[in-house]
Amino acid sequence: MDKNMLHTMIREFLREDIGRGDLTSESIFPGKQIGSARLVARESFVVAGAEKVAAEVFKVQNAEITTIDPLADGTRTSPDMVLLRVKGPVVDLLKAERVALNLLQRLSGIATLTASFVAKVAGYPVRITDTRKTTPGLRVLEKYAVRVGGGTNHRFNLADGVLIKDNHIAACGTIKEAVARVREQIPHTIRIEVEADTLQQVQECLECHVDIIMLDNMNPEMMAKAVENINGCAMIEASGGVSLATVEAIAGSGVDIISIGALTHSAPSCDIGMDWSFQKLDVDTRS
């Protein structure tokens, strides 16, 4: 993760949350009181972002804050497990608290849900991947959390690859015409993926010799037939309406990739709190 980009994001998050100042904390703690706190898991989950994100929030708020013993990403927590310890000026710890917790809760939720999907298909040669259905402004972090959970990343943005979807086909007229237009414009090094809703569209993709065929919203039986028809001539991605209840059957159809928007748009945040223990050190109430 690019730390300069991350710090730019964090500064914006802090500016949004703090505004012109923390009226409550600055009124209660006018001096240089030092405090320490722990970020603690209230439930079991896969942690994502304790060291690389939450700790950085505190450091961006005040470089004098010390972060101690962050739990490694990918660790499965249990209730009351300490994810990160912080020590520094009380006012700055309080100013950074909510942004750090919000991000850590969100990313850990994504990692935990991703890990659940990955576990469901552990016996199959298939990859679980995300989509572009991310929170605007948080994509780099949310896709990082998917990797922590054992998943992989699809396109980061529209410039990362060609994916001809239903609206492209509808506006252009046919898969053949859309593929032909794309091939005229892109370098030969870029692979072409096309979304197919029916077995007829799968056949059109094969006739166009596309590199990847996305089977969109097909049931496992139709997917299995599509896999048989494709017969190794293209990489196969399954997408649309994938849930923990259906993902194993989809994997069993023989697809190579299962992309799941829910990893990022529907993951519940994890329950994490910050517990305090204050130390009054070198307090100067005149400052």
Buried (B, 14 or more C-beta within 10 A) or exposed (E): EEEEEBBEBBEEBBEEBBEEEBEEBEEEBBBBBBBBBBBBBBBEBBBBBBBBBBBBBBBBBBEEBEBEEBBEBBBEBEEEBBBBBBBBBBBBBBBBBBBBBBBBBBBBBBBBBBBBBBEBBEEBEBBBBBBBBBEEEBBBBBBBBBBBBBBBBBBBEEEEBBBBEBEBBEEBEEBBEBBEEBBEEEEEEEBBBBBBBEBEBBBBBBEBEBBBBBBBEBEBEBBBBBBEBBEEEBBBBBBBBBEEEBBBBBBBBBBBBBBBBBBBBEBEBBBBEBEEEEEEEEBEEEE
